[in-house]
Amino acid sequence: MSTSLSVLYLSFNEEDIMEKSLDSIHSIADEIIVVDSGSSDSTPDIARNAGAIVFHRELKNWGEQRNWGLIQCQHPWILVIDCDEILSPELIASLTDWKNSKTQGHMPYSFKRVHFFQGRKMKYSGLQNDFVVRLLPKEVRFKELNVHEKVLSKSTGLTGDLFHHTYKNPQHWEQKIKGYAVRQAKDYKSQVSKVGWFHLKVKPSWRFFKHFIIKGGIFDGQQGFSYSLWMYRAVKWRYVEVKKLRLK
């Protein structure tokens, strides 16, 4: 008998990509749970049309939201996917084989995430070895961080890629990075002493150098330079937001 699988999404204004993501999980999902944090577009309707159960819940932080969503899922295994992520045919085949296997075990599973930025598949820039733990036994939980929540557990690898289409346009990307900065500041506030030139100049510059030179962003061409520059801004904006929190 095939293992029943729930698929969990967190959503917010993803009508441009949500349907493609839902199409990619259609053949393996026995249940689709979507936790929407206030979309003003057709994202919830797209999810319902695909057979999803949609919950509306205010976002506190992504880790806490994911963990709440995991509790809503009915099946013993859960695949956690973002709306801007699409399963490759190879990953779909791997998950199908896993569902039909008699030995799933109790350890989470991970697979490689491949990033697309400004229309280009990124081969370097620090994005080349991104493995995410996303196929989980129901009892596993995420660390409740405001940004970059993770499963703190060992995992077994599955073959196939998860395609990540995170960039829509410059305005969307700037809004997204600034939103990350605001949320990350809450995680960093207690970890950082006085914010000064080191945090606002040296650390952002180091991040650019790391992505563009050390991680090979130069070989991703214009997109590699642009991505590295945005990472510079992301670090600087994070510490600007930490300063703002301390003034409140």
Biotite code that builds the C-alpha atoms (Angstrom):
import biotite.structure as struc

atoms = struc.array([
    struc.Atom([0.000, 0.000, 0.000], chain_id="A", res_id=1, res_name="MET", atom_name="CA", element="C"),
    struc.Atom([1.274, 3.457, -0.895], chain_id="A", res_id=2, res_name="SER", atom_name="CA", element="C"),
    struc.Atom([2.228, 5.820, 1.951], chain_id="A", res_id=3, res_name="THR", atom_name="CA", element="C"),
    struc.Atom([-0.242, 8.701, 2.276], chain_id="A", res_id=4, res_name="SER", atom_name="CA", element="C"),
    struc.Atom([1.393, 12.099, 1.948], chain_id="A", res_id=5, res_name="LEU", atom_name="CA", element="C"),
    struc.Atom([0.258, 15.586, 2.962], chain_id="A", res_id=6, res_name="SER", atom_name="CA", element="C"),
    struc.Atom([1.753, 18.617, 1.194], chain_id="A", res_id=7, res_name="VAL", atom_name="CA", element="C"),
    struc.Atom([1.997, 21.847, 3.184], chain_id="A", res_id=8, res_name="LEU", atom_name="CA", element="C"),
    struc.Atom([2.254, 25.374, 1.766], chain_id="A", res_id=9, res_name="TYR", atom_name="CA", element="C"),
    struc.Atom([2.485, 28.787, 3.396], chain_id="A", res_id=10, res_name="LEU", atom_name="CA", element="C"),
    struc.Atom([1.104, 31.389, 1.006], chain_id="A", res_id=11, res_name="SER", atom_name="CA", element="C"),
    struc.Atom([0.899, 35.135, 0.496], chain_id="A", res_id=12, res_name="PHE", atom_name="CA", element="C"),
    struc.Atom([0.118, 36.709, -2.911], chain_id="A", res_id=13, res_name="ASN", atom_name="CA", element="C"),
    struc.Atom([1.629, 33.983, -5.106], chain_id="A", res_id=14, res_name="GLU", atom_name="CA", element="C"),
    struc.Atom([-0.955, 33.795, -7.908], chain_id="A", res_id=15, res_name="GLU", atom_name="CA", element="C"),
    struc.Atom([1.720, 34.053, -10.625], chain_id="A", res_id=16, res_name="ASP", atom_name="CA", element="C"),
    struc.Atom([3.514, 30.814, -9.642], chain_id="A", res_id=17, res_name="ILE", atom_name="CA", element="C"),
    struc.Atom([1.201, 28.872, -7.289], chain_id="A", res_id=18, res_name="MET", atom_name="CA", element="C"),
    struc.Atom([-0.591, 26.926, -10.008], chain_id="A", res_id=19, res_name="GLU", atom_name="CA", element="C"),
    struc.Atom([2.664, 25.626, -11.502], chain_id="A", res_id=20, res_name="LYS", atom_name="CA", element="C"),
    struc.Atom([3.804, 24.484, -8.085], chain_id="A", res_id=21, res_name="SER", atom_name="CA", element="C"),
    struc.Atom([0.496, 22.757, -7.387], chain_id="A", res_id=22, res_name="LEU", atom_name="CA", element="C"),
    struc.Atom([0.639, 21.019, -10.774], chain_id="A", res_id=23, res_name="ASP", atom_name="CA", element="C"),
    struc.Atom([4.038, 19.564, -9.898], chain_id="A", res_id=24, res_name="SER", atom_name="CA", element="C"),
    struc.Atom([2.832, 17.922, -6.667], chain_id="A", res_id=25, res_name="ILE", atom_name="CA", element="C"),
    struc.Atom([-0.543, 16.759, -8.034], chain_id="A", res_id=26, res_name="HIS", atom_name="CA", element="C"),
    struc.Atom([0.453, 13.125, -8.653], chain_id="A", res_id=27, res_name="SER", atom_name="CA", element="C"),
    struc.Atom([1.980, 12.552, -5.202], chain_id="A", res_id=28, res_name="ILE", atom_name="CA", element="C"),
    struc.Atom([-0.259, 14.575, -2.860], chain_id="A", res_id=29, res_name="ALA", atom_name="CA", element="C"),
    struc.Atom([-2.987, 12.794, -0.918], chain_id="A", res_id=30, res_name="ASP", atom_name="CA", element="C"),
    struc.Atom([-3.815, 16.019, 0.903], chain_id="A", res_id=31, res_name="GLU", atom_name="CA", element="C"),
    struc.Atom([-2.884, 19.659, 0.259], chain_id="A", res_id=32, res_name="ILE", atom_name="CA", element="C"),
    struc.Atom([-2.874, 22.101, 3.170], chain_id="A", res_id=33, res_name="ILE", atom_name="CA", element="C"),
    struc.Atom([-2.389, 25.826, 2.513], chain_id="A", res_id=34, res_name="VAL", atom_name="CA", element="C"),
    struc.Atom([-1.921, 28.318, 5.350], chain_id="A", res_id=35, res_name="VAL", atom_name="CA", element="C"),
    struc.Atom([-2.503, 31.769, 3.868], chain_id="A", res_id=36, res_name="ASP", atom_name="CA", element="C"),
    struc.Atom([-1.446, 34.894, 5.758], chain_id="A", res_id=37, res_name="SER", atom_name="CA", element="C"),
    struc.Atom([-3.718, 37.440, 4.083], chain_id="A", res_id=38, res_name="GLY", atom_name="CA", element="C"),
    struc.Atom([-3.334, 37.252, 0.305], chain_id="A", res_id=39, res_name="SER", atom_name="CA", element="C"),
    struc.Atom([-5.096, 40.028, -1.593], chain_id="A", res_id=40, res_name="SER", atom_name="CA", element="C"),
    struc.Atom([-4.861, 38.221, -4.934], chain_id="A", res_id=41, res_name="ASP", atom_name="CA", element="C"),
    struc.Atom([-6.330, 34.928, -6.196], chain_id="A", res_id=42, res_name="SER", atom_name="CA", element="C"),
    struc.Atom([-3.849, 32.644, -4.405], chain_id="A", res_id=43, res_name="THR", atom_name="CA", element="C"),
    struc.Atom([-6.430, 31.065, -2.046], chain_id="A", res_id=44, res_name="PRO", atom_name="CA", element="C"),
    struc.Atom([-8.849, 30.448, -4.936], chain_id="A", res_id=45, res_name="ASP", atom_name="CA", element="C"),
    struc.Atom([-6.120, 28.804, -7.021], chain_id="A", res_id=46, res_name="ILE", atom_name="CA", element="C"),
    struc.Atom([-5.321, 26.534, -4.083], chain_id="A", res_id=47, res_name="ALA", atom_name="CA", element="C"),
    struc.Atom([-8.965, 25.576, -3.519], chain_id="A", res_id=48, res_name="ARG", atom_name="CA", element="C"),
    struc.Atom([-9.436, 24.842, -7.222], chain_id="A", res_id=49, res_name="ASN", atom_name="CA", element="C"),
    struc.Atom([-6.543, 22.384, -6.931], chain_id="A", res_id=50, res_name="ALA", atom_name="CA", element="C"),
    struc.Atom([-8.309, 20.605, -4.080], chain_id="A", res_id=51, res_name="GLY", atom_name="CA", element="C"),
    struc.Atom([-6.429, 22.225, -1.205], chain_id="A", res_id=52, res_name="ALA", atom_name="CA", element="C"),
    struc.Atom([-7.783, 22.898, 2.263], chain_id="A", res_id=53, res_name="ILE", atom_name="CA", element="C"),
    struc.Atom([-7.060, 26.587, 2.902], chain_id="A", res_id=54, res_name="VAL", atom_name="CA", element="C"),
    struc.Atom([-6.602, 28.104, 6.341], chain_id="A", res_id=55, res_name="PHE", atom_name="CA", element="C"),
    struc.Atom([-6.337, 31.850, 6.948], chain_id="A", res_id=56, res_name="HIS", atom_name="CA", element="C"),
    struc.Atom([-3.933, 32.764, 9.738], chain_id="A", res_id=57, res_name="ARG", atom_name="CA", element="C"),
    struc.Atom([-1.917, 35.853, 10.602], chain_id="A", res_id=58, res_name="GLU", atom_name="CA", element="C"),
    struc.Atom([1.832, 35.348, 10.245], chain_id="A", res_id=59, res_name="LEU", atom_name="CA", element="C"),
    struc.Atom([3.875, 35.649, 13.464], chain_id="A", res_id=60, res_name="LYS", atom_name="CA", element="C"),
    struc.Atom([7.038, 34.077, 12.097], chain_id="A", res_id=61, res_name="ASN", atom_name="CA", element="C"),
    struc.Atom([7.624, 31.476, 9.410], chain_id="A", res_id=62, res_name="TRP", atom_name="CA", element="C"),
    struc.Atom([8.876, 28.754, 11.728], chain_id="A", res_id=63, res_name="GLY", atom_name="CA", element="C"),
    struc.Atom([5.843, 29.043, 13.988], chain_id="A", res_id=64, res_name="GLU", atom_name="CA", element="C"),
    struc.Atom([3.508, 29.210, 10.970], chain_id="A", res_id=65, res_name="GLN", atom_name="CA", element="C"),
    struc.Atom([4.994, 26.070, 9.433], chain_id="A", res_id=66, res_name="ARG", atom_name="CA", element="C"),
    struc.Atom([4.702, 24.202, 12.730], chain_id="A", res_id=67, res_name="ASN", atom_name="CA", element="C"),
    struc.Atom([1.046, 25.224, 13.048], chain_id="A", res_id=68, res_name="TRP", atom_name="CA", element="C"),
    struc.Atom([0.472, 23.991, 9.508], chain_id="A", res_id=69, res_name="GLY", atom_name="CA", element="C"),
    struc.Atom([2.138, 20.658, 10.250], chain_id="A", res_id=70, res_name="LEU", atom_name="CA", element="C"),
    struc.Atom([-0.390, 20.061, 13.023], chain_id="A", res_id=71, res_name="ILE", atom_name="CA", element="C"),
    struc.Atom([-3.270, 20.561, 10.549], chain_id="A", res_id=72, res_name="GLN", atom_name="CA", element="C"),
    struc.Atom([-1.988, 17.805, 8.252], chain_id="A", res_id=73, res_name="CYS", atom_name="CA", element="C"),
    struc.Atom([-3.701, 14.427, 8.570], chain_id="A", res_id=74, res_name="GLN", atom_name="CA", element="C"),
    struc.Atom([-1.121, 12.030, 7.152], chain_id="A", res_id=75, res_name="HIS", atom_name="CA", element="C"),
    struc.Atom([2.001, 10.614, 8.861], chain_id="A", res_id=76, res_name="PRO", atom_name="CA", element="C"),
    struc.Atom([4.404, 12.148, 6.320], chain_id="A", res_id=77, res_name="TRP", atom_name="CA", element="C"),
    struc.Atom([4.421, 15.745, 5.136], chain_id="A", res_id=78, res_name="ILE", atom_name="CA", element="C"),
    struc.Atom([6.130, 17.402, 2.177], chain_id="A", res_id=79, res_name="LEU", atom_name="CA", element="C"),
    struc.Atom([6.758, 21.092, 2.910], chain_id="A", res_id=80, res_name="VAL", atom_name="CA", element="C"),
    struc.Atom([6.926, 23.270, -0.211], chain_id="A", res_id=81, res_name="ILE", atom_name="CA", element="C"),
    struc.Atom([6.969, 27.012, -0.882], chain_id="A", res_id=82, res_name="ASP", atom_name="CA", element="C"),
    struc.Atom([4.615, 28.470, -3.477], chain_id="A", res_id=83, res_name="CYS", atom_name="CA", element="C"),
    struc.Atom([7.547, 29.549, -5.678], chain_id="A", res_id=84, res_name="ASP", atom_name="CA", element="C"),
    struc.Atom([9.065, 26.058, -5.730], chain_id="A", res_id=85, res_name="GLU", atom_name="CA", element="C"),
    struc.Atom([8.386, 23.452, -8.439], chain_id="A", res_id=86, res_name="ILE", atom_name="CA", element="C"),
    struc.Atom([9.325, 19.782, -8.276], chain_id="A", res_id=87, res_name="LEU", atom_name="CA", element="C"),
    struc.Atom([11.498, 18.475, -11.106], chain_id="A", res_id=88, res_name="SER", atom_name="CA", element="C"),
    struc.Atom([10.329, 15.317, -12.933], chain_id="A", res_id=89, res_name="PRO", atom_name="CA", element="C"),
    struc.Atom([13.212, 13.412, -11.323], chain_id="A", res_id=90, res_name="GLU", atom_name="CA", element="C"),
    struc.Atom([12.160, 14.513, -7.844], chain_id="A", res_id=91, res_name="LEU", atom_name="CA", element="C"),
    struc.Atom([8.547, 13.568, -8.562], chain_id="A", res_id=92, res_name="ILE", atom_name="CA", element="C"),
    struc.Atom([9.748, 10.103, -9.610], chain_id="A", res_id=93, res_name="ALA", atom_name="CA", element="C"),
    struc.Atom([11.857, 9.787, -6.444], chain_id="A", res_id=94, res_name="SER", atom_name="CA", element="C"),
    struc.Atom([8.920, 10.744, -4.246], chain_id="A", res_id=95, res_name="LEU", atom_name="CA", element="C"),
    struc.Atom([6.653, 8.314, -6.102], chain_id="A", res_id=96, res_name="THR", atom_name="CA", element="C"),
    struc.Atom([9.150, 5.490, -5.523], chain_id="A", res_id=97, res_name="ASP", atom_name="CA", element="C"),
    struc.Atom([9.471, 6.532, -1.874], chain_id="A", res_id=98, res_name="TRP", atom_name="CA", element="C"),
    struc.Atom([5.672, 6.430, -1.432], chain_id="A", res_id=99, res_name="LYS", atom_name="CA", element="C"),
    struc.Atom([5.542, 2.909, -2.861], chain_id="A", res_id=100, res_name="ASN", atom_name="CA", element="C"),
    struc.Atom([8.459, 1.677, -0.767], chain_id="A", res_id=101, res_name="SER", atom_name="CA", element="C"),
    struc.Atom([7.869, -0.397, 2.355], chain_id="A", res_id=102, res_name="LYS", atom_name="CA", element="C"),
    struc.Atom([10.851, 1.059, 4.237], chain_id="A", res_id=103, res_name="THR", atom_name="CA", element="C"),
    struc.Atom([10.458, 4.813, 4.724], chain_id="A", res_id=104, res_name="GLN", atom_name="CA", element="C"),
    struc.Atom([12.081, 4.780, 8.156], chain_id="A", res_id=105, res_name="GLY", atom_name="CA", element="C"),
    struc.Atom([11.669, 7.634, 10.638], chain_id="A", res_id=106, res_name="HIS", atom_name="CA", element="C"),
    struc.Atom([14.300, 10.119, 9.470], chain_id="A", res_id=107, res_name="MET", atom_name="CA", element="C"),
    struc.Atom([13.433, 13.245, 7.439], chain_id="A", res_id=108, res_name="PRO", atom_name="CA", element="C"),
    struc.Atom([14.478, 13.442, 3.792], chain_id="A", res_id=109, res_name="TYR", atom_name="CA", element="C"),
    struc.Atom([16.308, 16.209, 1.950], chain_id="A", res_id=110, res_name="SER", atom_name="CA", element="C"),
    struc.Atom([16.904, 17.108, -1.694], chain_id="A", res_id=111, res_name="PHE", atom_name="CA", element="C"),
    struc.Atom([18.699, 19.750, -3.699], chain_id="A", res_id=112, res_name="LYS", atom_name="CA", element="C"),
    struc.Atom([17.146, 23.144, -4.370], chain_id="A", res_id=113, res_name="ARG", atom_name="CA", element="C"),
    struc.Atom([18.126, 24.829, -7.644], chain_id="A", res_id=114, res_name="VAL", atom_name="CA", element="C"),
    struc.Atom([17.703, 28.601, -7.786], chain_id="A", res_id=115, res_name="HIS", atom_name="CA", element="C"),
    struc.Atom([16.617, 30.769, -10.715], chain_id="A", res_id=116, res_name="PHE", atom_name="CA", element="C"),
    struc.Atom([17.386, 34.498, -10.495], chain_id="A", res_id=117, res_name="PHE", atom_name="CA", element="C"),
    struc.Atom([16.485, 37.164, -13.044], chain_id="A", res_id=118, res_name="GLN", atom_name="CA", element="C"),
    struc.Atom([15.650, 34.444, -15.574], chain_id="A", res_id=119, res_name="GLY", atom_name="CA", element="C"),
    struc.Atom([18.914, 32.529, -15.155], chain_id="A", res_id=120, res_name="ARG", atom_name="CA", element="C"),
    struc.Atom([19.636, 29.180, -13.519], chain_id="A", res_id=121, res_name="LYS", atom_name="CA", element="C"),
    struc.Atom([22.275, 30.004, -10.914], chain_id="A", res_id=122, res_name="MET", atom_name="CA", element="C"),
    struc.Atom([25.198, 27.594, -10.931], chain_id="A", res_id=123, res_name="LYS", atom_name="CA", element="C"),
    struc.Atom([27.385, 29.446, -8.416], chain_id="A", res_id=124, res_name="TYR", atom_name="CA", element="C"),
    struc.Atom([26.975, 32.571, -6.224], chain_id="A", res_id=125, res_name="SER", atom_name="CA", element="C"),
    struc.Atom([26.700, 30.447, -3.068], chain_id="A", res_id=126, res_name="GLY", atom_name="CA", element="C"),
    struc.Atom([23.506, 28.811, -4.316], chain_id="A", res_id=127, res_name="LEU", atom_name="CA", element="C"),
    struc.Atom([25.101, 25.700, -5.806], chain_id="A", res_id=128, res_name="GLN", atom_name="CA", element="C"),
    struc.Atom([24.921, 23.396, -2.771], chain_id="A", res_id=129, res_name="ASN", atom_name="CA", element="C"),
    struc.Atom([21.560, 24.200, -1.251], chain_id="A", res_id=130, res_name="ASP", atom_name="CA", element="C"),
    struc.Atom([19.994, 21.063, 0.204], chain_id="A", res_id=131, res_name="PHE", atom_name="CA", element="C"),
    struc.Atom([16.713, 21.469, 2.090], chain_id="A", res_id=132, res_name="VAL", atom_name="CA", element="C"),
    struc.Atom([15.028, 19.119, 4.563], chain_id="A", res_id=133, res_name="VAL", atom_name="CA", element="C"),
    struc.Atom([11.398, 19.071, 3.468], chain_id="A", res_id=134, res_name="ARG", atom_name="CA", element="C"),
    struc.Atom([9.965, 15.536, 3.641], chain_id="A", res_id=135, res_name="LEU", atom_name="CA", element="C"),
    struc.Atom([9.106, 15.061, 7.295], chain_id="A", res_id=136, res_name="LEU", atom_name="CA", element="C"),
    struc.Atom([7.522, 12.591, 9.686], chain_id="A", res_id=137, res_name="PRO", atom_name="CA", element="C"),
    struc.Atom([4.540, 14.353, 11.251], chain_id="A", res_id=138, res_name="LYS", atom_name="CA", element="C"),
    struc.Atom([6.200, 14.765, 14.656], chain_id="A", res_id=139, res_name="GLU", atom_name="CA", element="C"),
    struc.Atom([9.209, 16.759, 13.348], chain_id="A", res_id=140, res_name="VAL", atom_name="CA", element="C"),
    struc.Atom([9.149, 20.524, 13.839], chain_id="A", res_id=141, res_name="ARG", atom_name="CA", element="C"),
    struc.Atom([10.949, 23.591, 12.489], chain_id="A", res_id=142, res_name="PHE", atom_name="CA", element="C"),
    struc.Atom([13.057, 25.886, 14.637], chain_id="A", res_id=143, res_name="LYS", atom_name="CA", element="C"),
    struc.Atom([10.847, 28.937, 15.107], chain_id="A", res_id=144, res_name="GLU", atom_name="CA", element="C"),
    struc.Atom([12.966, 31.680, 13.557], chain_id="A", res_id=145, res_name="LEU", atom_name="CA", element="C"),
    struc.Atom([11.584, 34.753, 11.815], chain_id="A", res_id=146, res_name="ASN", atom_name="CA", element="C"),
    struc.Atom([13.651, 33.995, 8.679], chain_id="A", res_id=147, res_name="VAL", atom_name="CA", element="C"),
    struc.Atom([15.340, 30.864, 7.318], chain_id="A", res_id=148, res_name="HIS", atom_name="CA", element="C"),
    struc.Atom([13.577, 28.467, 9.659], chain_id="A", res_id=149, res_name="GLU", atom_name="CA", element="C"),
    struc.Atom([15.125, 25.010, 9.544], chain_id="A", res_id=150, res_name="LYS", atom_name="CA", element="C"),
    struc.Atom([14.547, 21.445, 10.646], chain_id="A", res_id=151, res_name="VAL", atom_name="CA", element="C"),
    struc.Atom([17.275, 20.605, 13.143], chain_id="A", res_id=152, res_name="LEU", atom_name="CA", element="C"),
    struc.Atom([17.571, 16.932, 12.310], chain_id="A", res_id=153, res_name="SER", atom_name="CA", element="C"),
    struc.Atom([19.702, 14.559, 10.307], chain_id="A", res_id=154, res_name="LYS", atom_name="CA", element="C"),
    struc.Atom([18.221, 13.552, 6.970], chain_id="A", res_id=155, res_name="SER", atom_name="CA", element="C"),
    struc.Atom([18.442, 11.065, 4.139], chain_id="A", res_id=156, res_name="THR", atom_name="CA", element="C"),
    struc.Atom([18.871, 12.334, 0.584], chain_id="A", res_id=157, res_name="GLY", atom_name="CA", element="C"),
    struc.Atom([16.463, 11.898, -2.313], chain_id="A", res_id=158, res_name="LEU", atom_name="CA", element="C"),
    struc.Atom([17.476, 12.353, -5.963], chain_id="A", res_id=159, res_name="THR", atom_name="CA", element="C"),
    struc.Atom([15.950, 15.147, -8.007], chain_id="A", res_id=160, res_name="GLY", atom_name="CA", element="C"),
    struc.Atom([15.810, 18.927, -7.793], chain_id="A", res_id=161, res_name="ASP", atom_name="CA", element="C"),
    struc.Atom([13.430, 21.474, -6.342], chain_id="A", res_id=162, res_name="LEU", atom_name="CA", element="C"),
    struc.Atom([13.311, 24.468, -8.703], chain_id="A", res_id=163, res_name="PHE", atom_name="CA", element="C"),
    struc.Atom([13.124, 27.772, -6.818], chain_id="A", res_id=164, res_name="HIS", atom_name="CA", element="C"),
    struc.Atom([11.741, 30.745, -8.789], chain_id="A", res_id=165, res_name="HIS", atom_name="CA", element="C"),
    struc.Atom([11.993, 33.450, -6.152], chain_id="A", res_id=166, res_name="THR", atom_name="CA", element="C"),
    struc.Atom([12.618, 36.553, -8.322], chain_id="A", res_id=167, res_name="TYR", atom_name="CA", element="C"),
    struc.Atom([9.650, 38.279, -10.013], chain_id="A", res_id=168, res_name="LYS", atom_name="CA", element="C"),
    struc.Atom([10.829, 41.836, -10.703], chain_id="A", res_id=169, res_name="ASN", atom_name="CA", element="C"),
    struc.Atom([13.090, 44.460, -9.075], chain_id="A", res_id=170, res_name="PRO", atom_name="CA", element="C"),
    struc.Atom([10.278, 45.984, -7.015], chain_id="A", res_id=171, res_name="GLN", atom_name="CA", element="C"),
    struc.Atom([9.147, 42.618, -5.662], chain_id="A", res_id=172, res_name="HIS", atom_name="CA", element="C"),
    struc.Atom([12.724, 41.571, -4.882], chain_id="A", res_id=173, res_name="TRP", atom_name="CA", element="C"),
    struc.Atom([13.534, 44.781, -2.993], chain_id="A", res_id=174, res_name="GLU", atom_name="CA", element="C"),
    struc.Atom([10.336, 44.452, -0.984], chain_id="A", res_id=175, res_name="GLN", atom_name="CA", element="C"),
    struc.Atom([11.192, 40.838, -0.206], chain_id="A", res_id=176, res_name="LYS", atom_name="CA", element="C"),
    struc.Atom([14.764, 41.566, 0.917], chain_id="A", res_id=177, res_name="ILE", atom_name="CA", element="C"),
    struc.Atom([13.635, 44.498, 3.067], chain_id="A", res_id=178, res_name="LYS", atom_name="CA", element="C"),
    struc.Atom([10.949, 42.282, 4.600], chain_id="A", res_id=179, res_name="GLY", atom_name="CA", element="C"),
    struc.Atom([13.595, 39.684, 5.425], chain_id="A", res_id=180, res_name="TYR", atom_name="CA", element="C"),
    struc.Atom([15.730, 42.392, 7.035], chain_id="A", res_id=181, res_name="ALA", atom_name="CA", element="C"),
    struc.Atom([12.892, 43.491, 9.310], chain_id="A", res_id=182, res_name="VAL", atom_name="CA", element="C"),
    struc.Atom([12.214, 39.915, 10.401], chain_id="A", res_id=183, res_name="ARG", atom_name="CA", element="C"),
    struc.Atom([15.867, 38.900, 10.750], chain_id="A", res_id=184, res_name="GLN", atom_name="CA", element="C"),
    struc.Atom([16.515, 41.898, 12.975], chain_id="A", res_id=185, res_name="ALA", atom_name="CA", element="C"),
    struc.Atom([14.249, 40.302, 15.586], chain_id="A", res_id=186, res_name="LYS", atom_name="CA", element="C"),
    struc.Atom([16.445, 37.187, 15.575], chain_id="A", res_id=187, res_name="ASP", atom_name="CA", element="C"),
    struc.Atom([19.705, 39.182, 15.635], chain_id="A", res_id=188, res_name="TYR", atom_name="CA", element="C"),
    struc.Atom([18.801, 41.830, 18.206], chain_id="A", res_id=189, res_name="LYS", atom_name="CA", element="C"),
    struc.Atom([19.934, 39.755, 21.183], chain_id="A", res_id=190, res_name="SER", atom_name="CA", element="C"),
    struc.Atom([23.021, 38.395, 19.384], chain_id="A", res_id=191, res_name="GLN", atom_name="CA", element="C"),
    struc.Atom([24.653, 41.678, 18.385], chain_id="A", res_id=192, res_name="VAL", atom_name="CA", element="C"),
    struc.Atom([26.319, 44.313, 20.522], chain_id="A", res_id=193, res_name="SER", atom_name="CA", element="C"),
    struc.Atom([26.319, 47.972, 19.481], chain_id="A", res_id=194, res_name="LYS", atom_name="CA", element="C"),
    struc.Atom([25.739, 48.319, 15.731], chain_id="A", res_id=195, res_name="VAL", atom_name="CA", element="C"),
    struc.Atom([28.513, 50.346, 14.131], chain_id="A", res_id=196, res_name="GLY", atom_name="CA", element="C"),
    struc.Atom([30.644, 50.675, 11.012], chain_id="A", res_id=197, res_name="TRP", atom_name="CA", element="C"),
    struc.Atom([31.712, 47.023, 11.231], chain_id="A", res_id=198, res_name="PHE", atom_name="CA", element="C"),
    struc.Atom([28.101, 45.854, 10.851], chain_id="A", res_id=199, res_name="HIS", atom_name="CA", element="C"),
    struc.Atom([27.082, 48.525, 8.318], chain_id="A", res_id=200, res_name="LEU", atom_name="CA", element="C"),
    struc.Atom([30.203, 48.516, 6.102], chain_id="A", res_id=201, res_name="LYS", atom_name="CA", element="C"),
    struc.Atom([32.536, 45.574, 6.705], chain_id="A", res_id=202, res_name="VAL", atom_name="CA", element="C"),
    struc.Atom([30.001, 42.769, 7.048], chain_id="A", res_id=203, res_name="LYS", atom_name="CA", element="C"),
    struc.Atom([27.962, 43.796, 3.967], chain_id="A", res_id=204, res_name="PRO", atom_name="CA", element="C"),
    struc.Atom([31.158, 44.168, 1.900], chain_id="A", res_id=205, res_name="SER", atom_name="CA", element="C"),
    struc.Atom([32.372, 40.774, 3.053], chain_id="A", res_id=206, res_name="TRP", atom_name="CA", element="C"),
    struc.Atom([29.043, 39.233, 2.053], chain_id="A", res_id=207, res_name="ARG", atom_name="CA", element="C"),
    struc.Atom([29.373, 40.685, -1.467], chain_id="A", res_id=208, res_name="PHE", atom_name="CA", element="C"),
    struc.Atom([32.952, 39.379, -1.757], chain_id="A", res_id=209, res_name="PHE", atom_name="CA", element="C"),
    struc.Atom([31.916, 35.975, -0.453], chain_id="A", res_id=210, res_name="LYS", atom_name="CA", element="C"),
    struc.Atom([29.120, 35.488, -2.998], chain_id="A", res_id=211, res_name="HIS", atom_name="CA", element="C"),
    struc.Atom([30.804, 37.096, -6.005], chain_id="A", res_id=212, res_name="PHE", atom_name="CA", element="C"),
    struc.Atom([34.399, 35.858, -5.591], chain_id="A", res_id=213, res_name="ILE", atom_name="CA", element="C"),
    struc.Atom([34.634, 33.000, -3.100], chain_id="A", res_id=214, res_name="ILE", atom_name="CA", element="C"),
    struc.Atom([31.357, 31.333, -4.111], chain_id="A", res_id=215, res_name="LYS", atom_name="CA", element="C"),
    struc.Atom([31.908, 31.988, -7.825], chain_id="A", res_id=216, res_name="GLY", atom_name="CA", element="C"),
    struc.Atom([29.187, 34.533, -8.533], chain_id="A", res_id=217, res_name="GLY", atom_name="CA", element="C"),
    struc.Atom([31.481, 36.038, -11.160], chain_id="A", res_id=218, res_name="ILE", atom_name="CA", element="C"),
    struc.Atom([30.790, 32.929, -13.273], chain_id="A", res_id=219, res_name="PHE", atom_name="CA", element="C"),
    struc.Atom([27.043, 33.612, -13.145], chain_id="A", res_id=220, res_name="ASP", atom_name="CA", element="C"),
    struc.Atom([27.655, 36.820, -15.104], chain_id="A", res_id=221, res_name="GLY", atom_name="CA", element="C"),
    struc.Atom([25.431, 39.842, -14.621], chain_id="A", res_id=222, res_name="GLN", atom_name="CA", element="C"),
    struc.Atom([22.998, 37.840, -12.497], chain_id="A", res_id=223, res_name="GLN", atom_name="CA", element="C"),
    struc.Atom([25.855, 36.775, -10.217], chain_id="A", res_id=224, res_name="GLY", atom_name="CA", element="C"),
    struc.Atom([26.936, 40.381, -9.729], chain_id="A", res_id=225, res_name="PHE", atom_name="CA", element="C"),
    struc.Atom([23.355, 41.520, -9.125], chain_id="A", res_id=226, res_name="SER", atom_name="CA", element="C"),
    struc.Atom([22.670, 38.727, -6.636], chain_id="A", res_id=227, res_name="TYR", atom_name="CA", element="C"),
    struc.Atom([25.886, 39.469, -4.725], chain_id="A", res_id=228, res_name="SER", atom_name="CA", element="C"),
    struc.Atom([25.009, 43.169, -4.594], chain_id="A", res_id=229, res_name="LEU", atom_name="CA", element="C"),
    struc.Atom([21.585, 42.354, -3.200], chain_id="A", res_id=230, res_name="TRP", atom_name="CA", element="C"),
    struc.Atom([23.227, 40.218, -0.515], chain_id="A", res_id=231, res_name="MET", atom_name="CA", element="C"),
    struc.Atom([25.349, 43.260, 0.405], chain_id="A", res_id=232, res_name="TYR", atom_name="CA", element="C"),
    struc.Atom([22.152, 45.272, 0.797], chain_id="A", res_id=233, res_name="ARG", atom_name="CA", element="C"),
    struc.Atom([20.423, 42.496, 2.732], chain_id="A", res_id=234, res_name="ALA", atom_name="CA", element="C"),
    struc.Atom([23.122, 42.430, 5.401], chain_id="A", res_id=235, res_name="VAL", atom_name="CA", element="C"),
    struc.Atom([23.278, 46.222, 5.686], chain_id="A", res_id=236, res_name="LYS", atom_name="CA", element="C"),
    struc.Atom([19.499, 46.574, 5.920], chain_id="A", res_id=237, res_name="TRP", atom_name="CA", element="C"),
    struc.Atom([19.380, 43.859, 8.595], chain_id="A", res_id=238, res_name="ARG", atom_name="CA", element="C"),
    struc.Atom([21.616, 45.857, 10.932], chain_id="A", res_id=239, res_name="TYR", atom_name="CA", element="C"),
    struc.Atom([19.818, 49.093, 10.136], chain_id="A", res_id=240, res_name="VAL", atom_name="CA", element="C"),
    struc.Atom([16.671, 47.366, 11.356], chain_id="A", res_id=241, res_name="GLU", atom_name="CA", element="C"),
    struc.Atom([18.443, 46.119, 14.489], chain_id="A", res_id=242, res_name="VAL", atom_name="CA", element="C"),
    struc.Atom([19.305, 49.759, 15.275], chain_id="A", res_id=243, res_name="LYS", atom_name="CA", element="C"),
    struc.Atom([15.680, 50.752, 14.753], chain_id="A", res_id=244, res_name="LYS", atom_name="CA", element="C"),
    struc.Atom([14.478, 48.058, 17.159], chain_id="A", res_id=245, res_name="LEU", atom_name="CA", element="C"),
    struc.Atom([16.791, 49.382, 19.866], chain_id="A", res_id=246, res_name="ARG", atom_name="CA", element="C"),
    struc.Atom([15.416, 52.897, 19.501], chain_id="A", res_id=247, res_name="LEU", atom_name="CA", element="C"),
    struc.Atom([11.874, 51.755, 20.263], chain_id="A", res_id=248, res_name="LYS", atom_name="CA", element="C"),
])
